[in-house]
């Protein structure tokens, strides 16, 4: 979510999963003014004709190349990003499909927090970097979540190991003597659980037998049959001659 009333694009109820993914390079949701930023639609179907759109506090629903950015196929390059470029970005196909949305923050301040723009998978590690516009960029920094200090790191970056849903929240950082970064939301995606499929049932409702069980039963029957034949032959061999 971005301050200033930027709206996310409307998505119809029948759209369950995005057909493409929007990525940003450099991988960050915060940028200093006048930096180069590239946004790309990672296409599942290149024939769909994906393009970049955005909503800002100044204008809503404008396409890359109209009055912002330079279109390059399914990508959009912003040579010198400015404060007015703050907003919500997404990809849209000629067939009406939409991607995930990404919130971009631009600041004239001295500090930014570099954090992943896409949701982090539960169980993975995530590293946050507190950076200044001018060197050195590895100064001691305090990291905050939802307004509370987590800890101070001497080299300006903090790693959260094995993230879970409770790590989701609003993060920012502060470098003493330099300033504080804007806040960015970090999302955590819950890892899908794997379920064991139930045994298949026959038309009469009984569980079907696996091939290994059938093979074992056939082998046992064959062994018993051979033993019976040997037993009968032995009995016949011992029968006294009449």
C-alpha positions as a Markdown table, in Angstrom:
| # | Residue | x | y | z |
|---|---|---|---|---|
| 1 | Unk | 0.0 | 0.0 | 0.0 |
| 2 | Unk | 1.2 | 3.5 | -0.9 |
| 3 | Unk | 0.4 | 6.7 | 0.8 |
| 4 | Unk | -1.3 | 9.4 | -1.1 |
| 5 | Unk | -4.3 | 7.5 | -2.4 |
| 6 | Unk | -2.8 | 5.4 | -5.2 |
| 7 | Unk | -5.3 | 2.8 | -6.2 |
| 8 | Unk | -4.6 | -0.8 | -7.3 |
| 9 | Unk | -6.1 | -1.9 | -10.6 |
| 10 | Unk | -9.5 | -3.5 | -10.7 |
| 11 | Unk | -9.4 | -7.3 | -11.2 |
| 12 | Unk | -12.5 | -9.2 | -12.2 |
| 13 | Unk | -13.8 | -12.0 | -9.9 |
| 14 | Unk | -13.0 | -14.8 | -12.5 |
| 15 | Unk | -9.3 | -14.1 | -12.4 |
| 16 | Unk | -7.9 | -16.6 | -9.9 |
| 17 | Unk | -4.2 | -16.6 | -10.8 |
| 18 | Unk | -2.1 | -14.0 | -12.6 |
| 19 | Unk | -0.9 | -15.1 | -16.0 |
| 20 | Unk | 2.4 | -13.2 | -15.8 |
| 21 | Unk | 4.6 | -11.8 | -13.0 |
| 22 | Unk | 5.9 | -8.2 | -12.8 |
| 23 | Unk | 9.5 | -7.8 | -11.7 |
| 24 | Unk | 11.7 | -4.8 | -11.0 |
| 25 | Unk | 15.4 | -4.2 | -11.5 |
| 26 | Unk | 17.1 | -3.4 | -9.2 |
| 27 | Unk | 15.1 | -5.7 | -7.0 |
| 28 | Unk | 13.7 | -3.1 | -4.5 |
| 29 | Unk | 10.5 | -1.3 | -3.7 |
| 30 | Unk | 12.3 | 2.0 | -2.8 |
| 31 | Unk | 14.5 | 4.1 | -5.0 |
| 32 | Unk | 16.5 | 7.4 | -4.8 |
| 33 | Unk | 15.4 | 10.1 | -7.3 |
| 34 | Unk | 17.1 | 10.2 | -10.7 |
| 35 | Unk | 18.0 | 6.5 | -10.7 |
| 36 | Unk | 17.4 | 4.0 | -13.6 |
| 37 | Unk | 14.6 | 1.5 | -13.0 |
| 38 | Unk | 13.4 | -1.3 | -15.3 |
| 39 | Unk | 10.1 | -3.1 | -15.0 |
| 40 | Unk | 9.4 | -6.4 | -16.8 |
| 41 | Unk | 6.4 | -8.7 | -17.4 |
| 42 | Unk | 7.7 | -12.2 | -17.1 |
| 43 | Unk | 5.4 | -13.7 | -19.7 |
| 44 | Unk | 3.8 | -17.2 | -19.8 |
| 45 | Unk | 2.4 | -16.4 | -23.2 |
| 46 | Unk | 4.4 | -14.0 | -25.3 |
| 47 | Unk | 1.5 | -13.8 | -27.8 |
| 48 | Unk | -0.7 | -12.1 | -25.2 |
| 49 | Unk | 1.0 | -8.7 | -25.8 |
| 50 | Unk | 1.7 | -7.6 | -22.2 |
| 51 | Unk | 2.2 | -3.9 | -21.4 |
| 52 | Unk | 3.0 | -1.9 | -18.3 |
| 53 | Unk | 0.4 | 0.3 | -16.5 |
| 54 | Unk | 0.4 | 2.4 | -13.4 |
| 55 | Unk | -1.7 | 4.4 | -11.0 |
| 56 | Unk | -0.1 | 7.5 | -9.2 |
| 57 | Unk | -1.4 | 10.3 | -7.1 |
| 58 | Unk | -1.2 | 12.5 | -10.2 |
| 59 | Unk | -2.9 | 10.2 | -12.8 |
| 60 | Unk | -4.6 | 6.9 | -12.8 |
| 61 | Unk | -4.4 | 4.1 | -15.4 |
| 62 | Unk | -1.6 | 5.3 | -17.7 |
| 63 | Unk | 0.4 | 3.1 | -20.0 |
| 64 | Unk | 4.2 | 3.0 | -20.3 |
| 65 | Unk | 5.3 | 5.2 | -23.2 |
| 66 | Unk | 2.3 | 7.6 | -23.0 |
| 67 | Unk | 3.8 | 10.2 | -20.6 |
| 68 | Unk | 6.2 | 8.1 | -18.6 |
| 69 | Unk | 8.9 | 5.5 | -19.3 |
| 70 | Unk | 10.1 | 4.0 | -22.5 |
| 71 | Unk | 8.5 | 0.8 | -23.7 |
| 72 | Unk | 10.7 | -2.1 | -24.8 |
| 73 | Unk | 8.5 | -5.1 | -25.7 |
| 74 | Unk | 7.1 | -6.4 | -22.5 |
| 75 | Unk | 9.4 | -4.2 | -20.4 |
| 76 | Unk | 9.4 | -0.5 | -19.5 |
| 77 | Unk | 12.5 | 1.5 | -18.6 |
| 78 | Unk | 12.4 | 4.7 | -16.5 |
| 79 | Unk | 15.8 | 6.4 | -17.1 |
| 80 | Unk | 15.4 | 9.0 | -14.3 |
| 81 | Unk | 12.8 | 8.0 | -11.8 |
| 82 | Unk | 11.2 | 11.0 | -10.0 |
| 83 | Unk | 8.9 | 11.6 | -7.0 |
| 84 | Unk | 5.9 | 11.8 | -9.3 |
| 85 | Unk | 6.6 | 8.2 | -10.4 |
| 86 | Unk | 5.6 | 6.9 | -7.0 |
| 87 | Unk | 2.6 | 4.5 | -7.4 |
| 88 | Unk | 1.3 | 1.1 | -8.1 |
| 89 | Unk | 2.4 | -0.8 | -11.2 |
| 90 | Unk | 1.1 | -3.9 | -13.0 |
| 91 | Unk | 1.1 | -5.7 | -16.3 |
| 92 | Unk | -1.9 | -6.1 | -18.5 |
| 93 | Unk | -2.4 | -8.2 | -21.7 |
| 94 | Unk | -4.4 | -7.4 | -24.8 |
| 95 | Unk | -6.8 | -10.1 | -23.7 |
| 96 | Unk | -7.5 | -8.5 | -20.4 |
| 97 | Unk | -5.3 | -10.5 | -18.1 |
| 98 | Unk | -3.5 | -8.8 | -15.2 |
| 99 | Unk | -0.4 | -9.6 | -13.2 |
| 100 | Unk | 0.5 | -9.0 | -9.6 |
| 101 | Unk | 0.9 | -5.3 | -8.5 |
| 102 | Unk | 4.0 | -3.7 | -7.2 |
| 103 | Unk | 4.2 | -0.5 | -5.1 |
| 104 | Unk | 7.2 | 1.7 | -5.8 |
| 105 | Unk | 8.4 | 4.4 | -3.5 |
| 106 | Unk | 10.7 | 7.2 | -4.6 |
| 107 | Unk | 12.4 | 9.5 | -2.1 |
| 108 | Unk | 14.7 | 12.6 | -2.1 |
| 109 | Unk | 15.8 | 11.6 | 1.4 |
| 110 | Unk | 19.3 | 10.3 | 2.3 |
| 111 | Unk | 18.3 | 6.7 | 3.1 |
| 112 | Unk | 16.3 | 3.8 | 1.5 |
| 113 | Unk | 15.5 | 0.3 | 2.6 |
| 114 | Unk | 16.1 | -2.3 | -0.1 |
| 115 | Unk | 13.6 | -5.1 | 0.4 |
| 116 | Unk | 12.1 | -7.7 | -1.9 |
| 117 | Unk | 9.3 | -6.4 | -4.1 |
| 118 | Unk | 7.6 | -9.8 | -4.5 |
| 119 | Unk | 6.2 | -11.9 | -1.6 |
| 120 | Unk | 8.8 | -14.1 | 0.2 |
| 121 | Unk | 8.1 | -17.8 | 0.5 |
| 122 | Unk | 7.6 | -19.1 | 4.0 |
| 123 | Unk | 10.7 | -20.9 | 5.3 |
| 124 | Unk | 13.1 | -18.9 | 3.1 |
| 125 | Unk | 15.6 | -16.3 | 4.2 |
| 126 | Unk | 15.3 | -12.6 | 3.4 |
| 127 | Unk | 17.9 | -9.9 | 3.7 |
| 128 | Unk | 17.1 | -6.2 | 4.1 |
| 129 | Unk | 19.7 | -3.5 | 3.2 |
| 130 | Unk | 19.7 | 0.0 | 4.6 |
| 131 | Unk | 21.5 | 2.2 | 2.1 |
| 132 | Unk | 22.6 | 5.8 | 1.8 |
| 133 | Unk | 22.8 | 7.7 | -1.5 |
| 134 | Unk | 26.4 | 8.6 | -0.9 |
| 135 | Unk | 29.2 | 6.3 | 0.2 |
| 136 | Unk | 29.8 | 4.5 | 2.5 |
| 137 | Unk | 26.7 | 2.4 | 2.2 |
| 138 | Unk | 27.5 | -0.2 | 4.9 |
| 139 | Unk | 27.0 | 2.0 | 8.0 |
| 140 | Unk | 25.4 | 0.7 | 11.2 |
| 141 | Unk | 21.6 | 0.8 | 10.9 |
| 142 | Unk | 18.6 | 0.1 | 13.1 |
| 143 | Unk | 15.8 | -2.0 | 11.6 |
| 144 | Unk | 12.1 | -1.5 | 12.5 |
| 145 | Unk | 9.0 | -3.6 | 12.0 |
| 146 | Unk | 5.6 | -1.9 | 12.5 |
| 147 | Unk | 7.3 | 0.9 | 14.3 |
| 148 | Unk | 9.2 | -1.2 | 16.8 |
| 149 | Unk | 13.0 | -1.6 | 16.8 |
| 150 | Unk | 14.1 | -5.2 | 15.9 |
| 151 | Unk | 17.8 | -4.8 | 16.2 |
| 152 | Unk | 20.8 | -2.7 | 15.1 |
| 153 | Unk | 23.2 | -4.2 | 12.6 |
| 154 | Unk | 26.8 | -2.9 | 12.3 |
| 155 | Unk | 27.1 | -3.4 | 8.5 |
| 156 | Unk | 23.7 | -2.0 | 7.5 |
| 157 | Unk | 22.0 | -5.2 | 6.5 |
| 158 | Unk | 19.7 | -7.7 | 8.4 |
| 159 | Unk | 18.8 | -11.2 | 7.5 |
| 160 | Unk | 15.6 | -12.8 | 8.7 |
| 161 | Unk | 16.0 | -16.6 | 8.7 |
| 162 | Unk | 13.2 | -19.0 | 7.9 |
| 163 | Unk | 10.5 | -16.3 | 7.6 |
| 164 | Unk | 6.9 | -17.2 | 8.5 |
| 165 | Unk | 3.6 | -15.3 | 8.4 |
| 166 | Unk | 4.4 | -13.5 | 11.6 |
| 167 | Unk | 7.3 | -11.7 | 9.9 |
| 168 | Unk | 4.9 | -10.0 | 7.5 |
| 169 | Unk | 4.7 | -6.3 | 8.2 |
| 170 | Unk | 5.8 | -2.7 | 7.5 |
| 171 | Unk | 9.6 | -2.3 | 7.7 |
| 172 | Unk | 11.9 | 0.7 | 7.7 |
| 173 | Unk | 15.5 | 1.5 | 8.8 |
| 174 | Unk | 17.5 | 4.3 | 10.3 |
| 175 | Unk | 21.1 | 5.3 | 10.0 |
| 176 | Unk | 22.3 | 7.6 | 12.9 |
| 177 | Unk | 23.4 | 10.9 | 11.6 |
| 178 | Unk | 22.0 | 10.2 | 8.1 |
| 179 | Unk | 18.3 | 9.8 | 8.4 |
| 180 | Unk | 15.4 | 7.3 | 8.2 |
| 181 | Unk | 14.1 | 5.4 | 5.1 |
| 182 | Unk | 10.4 | 5.3 | 4.0 |
| 183 | Unk | 8.4 | 2.2 | 5.0 |
| 184 | Unk | 7.8 | -0.8 | 2.8 |
| 185 | Unk | 5.4 | -3.7 | 3.3 |
| 186 | Unk | 7.0 | -7.2 | 3.2 |
| 187 | Unk | 4.6 | -10.0 | 2.3 |
| 188 | Unk | 5.1 | -13.7 | 3.2 |
| 189 | Unk | 3.5 | -16.5 | 1.1 |
| 190 | Unk | 2.5 | -19.6 | 3.0 |
| 191 | Unk | 4.2 | -22.7 | 1.7 |
| 192 | Unk | 1.6 | -25.1 | 0.1 |
| 193 | Unk | 1.0 | -28.2 | 2.1 |
| 194 | Unk | 1.4 | -31.6 | 0.4 |
| 195 | Unk | -1.4 | -34.1 | 1.0 |
| 196 | Unk | -1.4 | -37.8 | 0.5 |
| 197 | Unk | -4.2 | -38.8 | -2.0 |
| 198 | Unk | -6.8 | -41.2 | -0.5 |
| 199 | Unk | -6.8 | -44.8 | -1.9 |
| 200 | Unk | -8.9 | -45.2 | -5.0 |
| 201 | Unk | -12.1 | -47.2 | -4.6 |
| 202 | Unk | -13.7 | -49.8 | -6.9 |
| 203 | Unk | -17.2 | -49.3 | -8.2 |
| 204 | Unk | -18.5 | -51.4 | -5.2 |
| 205 | Unk | -16.8 | -49.1 | -2.8 |
| 206 | Unk | -13.9 | -51.3 | -1.7 |
| 207 | Unk | -10.4 | -50.0 | -1.9 |
| 208 | Unk | -8.5 | -51.1 | -5.0 |
| 209 | Unk | -5.5 | -53.4 | -4.5 |
| 210 | Unk | -2.1 | -52.2 | -5.5 |
| 211 | Unk | -0.1 | -54.1 | -8.2 |
| 212 | Unk | 2.6 | -55.1 | -5.6 |
| 213 | Unk | 0.0 | -56.8 | -3.4 |
| 214 | Unk | -1.4 | -58.7 | -6.4 |
| 215 | Unk | 2.0 | -59.8 | -7.5 |
| 216 | Unk | 2.8 | -61.0 | -3.9 |
| 217 | Unk | -0.4 | -63.0 | -3.8 |
| 218 | Unk | 0.2 | -64.6 | -7.1 |
| 219 | Unk | 3.7 | -65.6 | -6.1 |
| 220 | Unk | 2.4 | -67.1 | -2.8 |
| 221 | Unk | -0.2 | -69.1 | -4.7 |
| 222 | Unk | 2.4 | -70.4 | -7.1 |
| 223 | Unk | 4.6 | -71.6 | -4.2 |
| 224 | Unk | 1.7 | -73.4 | -2.5 |
| 225 | Unk | 0.7 | -75.0 | -5.8 |
| 226 | Unk | 4.3 | -76.3 | -6.4 |
| 227 | Unk | 4.5 | -77.7 | -2.9 |
| 228 | Unk | 1.2 | -79.5 | -3.3 |
| 229 | Unk | 2.3 | -81.1 | -6.6 |
| 230 | Unk | 5.6 | -82.3 | -5.0 |
| 231 | Unk | 3.6 | -83.7 | -2.0 |
| 232 | Unk | 1.3 | -85.7 | -4.3 |
| 233 | Unk | 4.1 | -87.1 | -6.4 |
| 234 | Unk | 5.9 | -88.2 | -3.2 |
| 235 | Unk | 2.8 | -89.9 | -1.9 |
| 236 | Unk | 2.3 | -91.7 | -5.3 |
| 237 | Unk | 6.0 | -92.8 | -5.3 |
| 238 | Unk | 5.7 | -94.4 | -1.8 |
| 239 | Unk | 2.4 | -96.2 | -2.6 |
| 240 | Unk | 3.1 | -100.0 | -2.4 |
| 241 | Unk | 2.7 | -102.0 | -5.6 |
| 242 | Unk | -0.6 | -104.0 | -5.6 |
